[in-house]
Amino acid sequence: MSGESALPSSEVASISMRPKAQVLTRSDIERAIKRIAHEITERNRGSKEVVLLGLATGGVWIAELISAHLLEIDDYSPPCAELDVSLFRDDRPRLESGDAPSLELGITDRVVVLVDDVLYTGRTVRAALEALGALGRPKAIQLAVLVDRGHRELPIRPDFVGKNLPTSKAEFVEVGPKGVLILEEAREGI
Protein backbone atom coordinates (compact mmCIF):
# COMPACT_ATOMS: atom_id res chain seq x y z
CA MET A 1 0.00 0.00 0.00
CA SER A 2 1.35 3.43 -0.87
CA GLY A 3 0.36 6.71 0.65
CA GLU A 4 0.88 8.77 3.73
CA SER A 5 -1.62 10.31 6.11
CA ALA A 6 -1.74 14.07 6.55
CA LEU A 7 -3.58 13.67 9.84
CA PRO A 8 -2.07 14.15 13.30
CA SER A 9 -0.92 10.86 14.85
CA SER A 10 -3.64 11.13 17.52
CA GLU A 11 -6.29 10.88 14.82
CA VAL A 12 -4.63 8.12 12.81
CA ALA A 13 -5.44 5.44 15.41
CA SER A 14 -9.18 5.98 14.93
CA ILE A 15 -9.06 5.77 11.13
CA SER A 16 -9.64 2.67 9.09
CA MET A 17 -9.40 2.27 5.33
CA ARG A 18 -12.21 1.27 3.02
CA PRO A 19 -12.11 0.49 -0.70
CA LYS A 20 -13.28 3.37 -2.86
CA ALA A 21 -12.72 1.84 -6.30
CA GLN A 22 -10.90 -0.94 -8.09
CA VAL A 23 -9.06 0.73 -10.95
CA LEU A 24 -7.14 -2.22 -12.39
CA THR A 25 -8.02 -5.91 -12.43
CA ARG A 26 -5.59 -8.83 -12.66
CA SER A 27 -5.94 -8.86 -16.46
CA ASP A 28 -5.45 -5.06 -16.65
CA ILE A 29 -2.21 -5.42 -14.68
CA GLU A 30 -1.02 -8.23 -16.94
CA ARG A 31 -1.68 -6.09 -20.05
CA ALA A 32 0.03 -3.05 -18.53
CA ILE A 33 3.13 -5.06 -17.57
CA LYS A 34 3.27 -6.67 -21.02
CA ARG A 35 3.05 -3.20 -22.62
CA ILE A 36 5.83 -1.88 -20.36
CA ALA A 37 8.01 -4.85 -21.40
CA HIS A 38 7.42 -4.03 -25.08
CA GLU A 39 8.27 -0.36 -24.45
CA ILE A 40 11.50 -1.32 -22.65
CA THR A 41 12.50 -3.52 -25.61
CA GLU A 42 11.70 -0.79 -28.14
CA ARG A 43 13.49 1.98 -26.26
CA ASN A 44 16.62 -0.09 -25.64
CA ARG A 45 16.68 -1.95 -28.97
CA GLY A 46 16.30 -5.24 -27.15
CA SER A 47 16.87 -6.25 -23.56
CA LYS A 48 20.42 -7.66 -23.63
CA GLU A 49 21.92 -4.63 -21.81
CA VAL A 50 19.02 -4.27 -19.36
CA VAL A 51 19.10 -5.02 -15.63
CA LEU A 52 15.77 -4.86 -13.77
CA LEU A 53 15.86 -3.68 -10.15
CA GLY A 54 12.59 -4.03 -8.27
CA LEU A 55 12.35 -1.55 -5.42
CA ALA A 56 11.63 -3.32 -2.15
CA THR A 57 9.02 -4.47 -1.69
CA GLY A 58 6.33 -3.46 -4.15
CA GLY A 59 8.43 -3.41 -7.29
CA VAL A 60 10.01 -6.85 -7.02
CA TRP A 61 7.11 -8.96 -8.32
CA ILE A 62 6.52 -6.45 -11.14
CA ALA A 63 10.19 -6.60 -12.20
CA GLU A 64 10.01 -10.40 -12.26
CA LEU A 65 6.92 -10.30 -14.51
CA ILE A 66 8.56 -7.76 -16.83
CA SER A 67 11.61 -10.06 -17.08
CA ALA A 68 9.36 -13.01 -17.99
CA HIS A 69 7.63 -10.97 -20.71
CA LEU A 70 10.98 -9.78 -22.07
CA LEU A 71 11.96 -13.45 -22.47
CA GLU A 72 8.85 -13.96 -24.65
CA ILE A 73 9.47 -10.78 -26.65
CA ASP A 74 13.25 -10.80 -27.04
CA ASP A 75 14.26 -14.41 -26.24
CA TYR A 76 16.29 -12.99 -23.35
CA SER A 77 15.38 -12.64 -19.69
CA PRO A 78 17.38 -9.77 -18.20
CA PRO A 79 18.81 -10.20 -14.71
CA CYS A 80 16.42 -9.13 -12.00
CA ALA A 81 17.15 -8.22 -8.37
CA GLU A 82 15.65 -6.46 -5.37
CA LEU A 83 16.99 -3.05 -4.36
CA ASP A 84 16.37 -2.03 -0.75
CA VAL A 85 16.68 1.75 -0.50
CA SER A 86 15.71 2.15 3.17
CA LEU A 87 19.23 3.35 4.11
CA PHE A 88 18.91 6.21 1.63
CA ARG A 89 15.44 7.55 2.52
CA ASP A 90 15.32 11.22 3.51
CA ASP A 91 11.70 11.16 4.66
CA ARG A 92 11.95 8.38 7.24
CA PRO A 93 14.23 7.75 10.22
CA ARG A 94 17.60 6.40 9.13
CA LEU A 95 18.49 2.89 10.10
CA GLU A 96 21.59 2.60 12.25
CA SER A 97 23.26 0.07 9.97
CA GLY A 98 25.91 1.73 7.83
CA ASP A 99 26.02 -1.15 5.39
CA ALA A 100 26.00 -0.12 1.75
CA PRO A 101 23.56 -1.95 -0.50
CA SER A 102 24.86 -4.92 -2.42
CA LEU A 103 23.68 -6.75 -5.50
CA GLU A 104 24.66 -10.14 -6.86
CA LEU A 105 24.74 -8.67 -10.35
CA GLY A 106 26.72 -5.86 -11.91
CA ILE A 107 25.14 -2.61 -13.07
CA THR A 108 28.19 -0.82 -14.48
CA ASP A 109 27.70 -0.01 -18.17
CA ARG A 110 24.24 -1.63 -18.14
CA VAL A 111 20.82 -0.02 -18.62
CA VAL A 112 19.22 -0.17 -15.18
CA VAL A 113 15.43 -0.12 -15.13
CA LEU A 114 14.15 0.72 -11.66
CA VAL A 115 10.74 -0.87 -11.14
CA ASP A 116 8.17 0.15 -8.52
CA ASP A 117 4.48 -0.39 -7.92
CA VAL A 118 3.42 3.22 -7.21
CA LEU A 119 5.13 6.52 -7.94
CA TYR A 120 3.91 9.15 -5.50
CA THR A 121 6.21 11.82 -4.02
CA GLY A 122 9.33 10.56 -5.81
CA ARG A 123 11.30 10.10 -2.58
CA THR A 124 11.73 6.33 -3.00
CA VAL A 125 13.13 6.86 -6.50
CA ARG A 126 15.47 9.57 -5.21
CA ALA A 127 16.74 7.09 -2.60
CA ALA A 128 17.17 4.44 -5.32
CA LEU A 129 19.28 6.81 -7.41
CA GLU A 130 21.51 7.47 -4.41
CA ALA A 131 21.81 3.72 -3.74
CA LEU A 132 22.78 3.08 -7.37
CA GLY A 133 25.65 5.54 -6.96
CA ALA A 134 27.07 3.23 -4.29
CA LEU A 135 26.75 0.19 -6.56
CA GLY A 136 28.33 1.29 -9.82
CA ARG A 137 27.93 3.51 -12.85
CA PRO A 138 25.09 2.41 -15.12
CA LYS A 139 25.04 3.30 -18.81
CA ALA A 140 21.53 4.70 -18.25
CA ILE A 141 18.81 4.62 -15.60
CA GLN A 142 15.14 4.31 -16.52
CA LEU A 143 12.05 4.14 -14.33
CA ALA A 144 9.05 1.83 -14.79
CA VAL A 145 6.01 2.09 -12.51
CA LEU A 146 2.71 0.29 -12.56
CA VAL A 147 0.81 3.31 -11.16
CA ASP A 148 1.72 7.00 -11.27
CA ARG A 149 -0.58 8.77 -8.80
CA GLY A 150 0.93 12.26 -9.02
CA HIS A 151 1.71 14.58 -6.06
CA ARG A 152 5.43 14.68 -6.81
CA GLU A 153 7.69 16.49 -4.34
CA LEU A 154 10.78 16.03 -6.52
CA PRO A 155 11.37 16.48 -10.27
CA ILE A 156 11.11 12.78 -11.12
CA ARG A 157 9.23 11.39 -14.13
CA PRO A 158 8.78 7.73 -15.09
CA ASP A 159 9.87 6.43 -18.49
CA PHE A 160 7.29 3.61 -18.50
CA VAL A 161 3.86 3.82 -16.84
CA GLY A 162 1.15 1.20 -16.59
CA LYS A 163 -1.59 3.60 -15.45
CA ASN A 164 -1.73 7.31 -14.65
CA LEU A 165 -4.07 7.54 -11.70
CA PRO A 166 -4.92 11.00 -10.34
CA THR A 167 -5.66 10.73 -6.63
CA SER A 168 -6.13 13.04 -3.68
CA LYS A 169 -3.51 13.09 -0.94
CA ALA A 170 -6.11 11.64 1.46
CA GLU A 171 -6.44 8.50 -0.67
CA PHE A 172 -4.15 5.48 -0.63
CA VAL A 173 -3.32 3.18 -3.52
CA GLU A 174 -3.04 -0.55 -2.87
CA VAL A 175 -1.30 -2.62 -5.54
CA GLY A 176 -1.03 -6.38 -5.79
CA PRO A 177 -1.09 -9.09 -8.45
CA LYS A 178 -4.90 -9.31 -8.14
CA GLY A 179 -5.55 -5.63 -8.80
CA VAL A 180 -5.16 -1.98 -7.90
CA LEU A 181 -7.51 -0.37 -5.40
CA ILE A 182 -8.01 3.20 -4.29
CA LEU A 183 -8.66 3.27 -0.56
CA GLU A 184 -10.07 6.16 1.41
CA GLU A 185 -10.00 6.97 5.08
CA ALA A 186 -13.12 6.01 6.98
CA ARG A 187 -13.34 7.77 10.32
CA GLU A 188 -15.17 5.85 12.96
CA GLY A 189 -18.25 7.55 14.29
CA ILE A 190 -18.63 9.84 11.29
Summary of the structure (lengths in Angstrom):
residues: 190
radius of gyration: 17.3
end to end distance: 23.9
largest distance: 56.8
contacts: 576
relative contact order: 0.23
helix: 28%
strand: 31%
